[in-house]
Amino acid sequence: MATHSKKYNCVSQVPLATAISLAGYRSGYISPYGFGNIIFSYFRWIRILKIIFPMTKKLLFILLLSLVFGLKSKAQHKSINPSDVIPFQVTVEKSTYKGKNALALQIKGEANGDNTLAILKDIKFHNGVIEATISGQPLANAGETARGFVGIAFRAALDASKMEVFYLRPTNGRANDQLRRNHASQYISIPGYPWEKLRKETPGQYEAYVDILPAEWIKIKIVVKDETARLYVNGAAQPALIVNDLKQGKDISGSIGLWIGPGTLGHFTDVKVTKED
């Protein structure tokens, strides 16, 4: 900004200097030769500035375009339609939920395993950041163990055979039972690592408390780097859950999935994926 200010001051001062010089010439204080040099300098300044300003504007415009397109290529902000996903054991419908355009997911019939999700097309993700706004609630006819299970899968194979998953149990967030509260967020890995196995073999390591409610929008952010993933909820500065040993390994990549569990009505919107590699 300082450089531009100096240039614009120079432009404004040149006519003033010329006017003063003309007065000096007429009064006899400046010789004809000196006045001629001043006039020549004035027009030389005008020519230089006419060249510099358009070039500066062009360079700034090119720099701005490069910055915009560079960011756009790195971050994918998805406005999702049913045609943008591959459903596995779920139904996907367009919906307006609590003032937001969203996708509504339910499991159809009896599910086989935990690969109950809709996988986004045209995304290949390894390391980076996933952001989304999600909501989960038990269906009216769901059993007693329904918790409104809702979450995001990442590094998901397009045939849903492999994936890492962070999900929430919204009804646990403010339960009167502290043990249930401690199970409000969960990590699982497919294949081979369902929640039952992880809880039995390493109690408390892959689940944690977070303050959430069913049928309300919840903002989540997942930061993935090699074998480590961190789950942030509702804009918190610190992660609710950290996994330092992603079970499918640090080298796999895949897509992003909108994941729900049994007896859940899930809603998803504002999905943004920022890749680091």
Residue pairs with C-beta under 8 A, 6 or more apart in sequence:
7 49
7 52
10 45
10 49
11 45
11 49
14 42
14 45
14 46
15 42
17 38
17 42
18 38
18 39
18 42
21 30
21 34
21 35
21 38
21 39
22 35
24 30
24 35
25 31
25 32
25 34
25 35
30 38
74 274
74 275
75 272
75 273
75 274
75 275
76 123
76 272
76 273
76 274
76 275
77 270
77 271
77 272
78 84
78 120
78 271
78 272
78 273
79 101
80 103
80 120
80 258
80 268
80 269
80 271
81 94
81 103
82 92
82 93
82 94
82 103
84 120
84 121
85 92
85 103
85 118
85 119
85 120
85 121
85 258
86 118
86 119
86 121
86 158
87 105
87 117
87 118
88 115
88 116
88 117
88 118
88 119
88 160
89 107
89 108
89 109
89 111
89 112
89 115
89 116
89 117
90 105
90 106
90 107
90 108
90 116
90 117
90 118
90 260
91 105
91 106
91 107
91 108
92 103
92 104
92 105
92 118
93 103
93 104
94 101
94 102
94 103
94 104
95 101
95 102
95 103
95 104
95 267
96 102
97 104
97 135
97 267
97 269
98 135
98 216
98 217
98 267
100 133
100 217
100 267
100 269
100 270
101 269
102 267
102 268
102 269
103 118
103 258
103 267
103 268
103 269
104 265
104 266
104 267
105 117
105 118
105 258
105 260
105 264
105 265
105 266
105 267
105 268
106 139
106 260
106 264
106 265
106 266
107 116
107 260
107 261
107 262
107 263
107 264
111 262
113 190
114 165
114 188
114 190
114 194
114 261
115 160
115 161
115 163
115 190
116 259
116 260
116 261
116 262
117 153
117 156
117 160
117 163
117 257
117 258
117 259
117 260
118 257
118 258
119 153
119 156
119 158
119 160
119 255
119 256
119 257
120 255
120 256
120 257
120 258
120 271
121 255
123 255
123 256
123 273
124 253
124 254
124 255
125 154
125 155
125 224
125 253
125 254
125 255
125 256
125 273
125 275
126 155
126 224
126 252
126 253
126 275
126 276
126 277
127 224
127 225
127 226
127 275
127 276
127 277
128 223
128 224
128 273
128 274
128 275
128 276
128 277
129 221
129 222
129 223
129 224
129 272
129 273
129 274
129 276
130 152
130 154
130 221
130 222
130 224
130 256
130 271
130 272
130 273
130 274
131 219
131 220
131 221
131 222
131 270
131 271
131 272
131 273
131 274
132 152
132 219
132 220
132 258
132 268
132 269
132 270
132 271
132 272
133 217
133 218
133 219
133 220
133 268
133 269
133 270
134 150
134 151
134 152
134 168
134 217
134 218
134 220
134 258
134 266
134 267
134 268
134 269
135 150
135 170
135 214
135 215
135 216
135 217
135 218
135 266
135 267
136 147
136 148
136 149
136 150
136 168
136 170
136 214
136 215
136 260
136 264
136 265
136 266
136 267
137 148
137 170
137 171
137 214
137 215
137 264
137 265
138 146
138 147
138 148
138 171
138 214
138 263
138 264
138 265
139 146
139 263
139 264
139 265
142 262
142 263
142 264
143 262
143 263
145 262
145 263
146 171
146 262
146 263
146 264
147 169
147 170
147 171
147 172
147 261
147 264
148 168
148 169
148 170
148 171
148 214
148 215
148 264
148 265
148 266
149 167
149 168
149 169
149 260
149 261
149 262
149 263
149 264
149 266
150 167
150 168
150 170
150 218
150 259
150 260
150 261
150 264
150 266
151 165
151 166
151 167
151 168
151 186
151 220
151 259
151 260
152 165
152 166
152 167
152 220
152 222
152 256
152 257
152 258
152 259
153 163
153 164
153 165
153 256
153 257
153 258
153 259
154 163
154 164
154 165
154 166
154 222
154 224
154 229
154 254
154 256
154 257
155 162
155 163
155 164
155 224
155 246
155 248
155 252
155 253
155 254
155 255
156 162
156 163
156 164
156 254
156 255
156 256
156 257
157 163
157 254
157 255
158 254
158 255
160 190
160 257
161 190
161 191
162 190
162 191
162 248
162 252
162 254
163 189
163 190
163 248
163 254
163 257
164 187
164 189
164 190
164 229
164 246
164 247
164 248
165 187
165 188
165 189
165 190
165 257
165 259
166 185
166 186
166 187
166 220
166 222
166 229
166 231
166 241
167 185
167 186
167 188
167 259
167 261
168 184
168 185
168 186
168 210
168 212
168 218
168 220
168 233
169 180
169 183
169 184
169 185
169 186
170 184
170 212
170 213
170 214
170 215
170 216
170 218
171 214
172 180
172 181
172 183
172 184
173 181
173 184
173 210
173 211
173 212
173 213
173 214
174 181
174 211
174 213
175 181
181 209
182 204
182 207
182 208
182 209
183 207
184 207
184 208
184 209
184 210
184 211
184 212
185 207
185 208
185 209
185 210
185 231
185 233
185 240
185 241
186 195
186 206
186 207
186 241
187 198
187 206
187 207
187 229
187 231
187 241
187 243
188 194
188 195
188 198
188 206
189 246
189 247
189 248
192 247
193 247
195 206
195 207
198 205
198 206
198 207
199 206
199 207
206 241
206 243
207 241
208 240
208 241
209 240
210 233
210 240
210 241
211 233
211 234
212 218
212 233
212 234
217 267
217 269
218 233
218 234
219 233
219 234
219 235
219 270
220 231
220 232
220 233
220 234
221 231
221 232
222 229
222 230
222 231
222 232
223 229
223 230
223 232
223 239
224 246
225 276
226 250
227 244
227 245
227 246
227 249
227 250
228 242
228 243
228 244
228 246
229 242
229 243
229 246
230 239
230 241
230 242
230 243
231 239
231 240
231 241
231 242
232 238
232 239
232 240
233 240
256 271
256 273
258 266
258 268
258 271
259 266
260 266
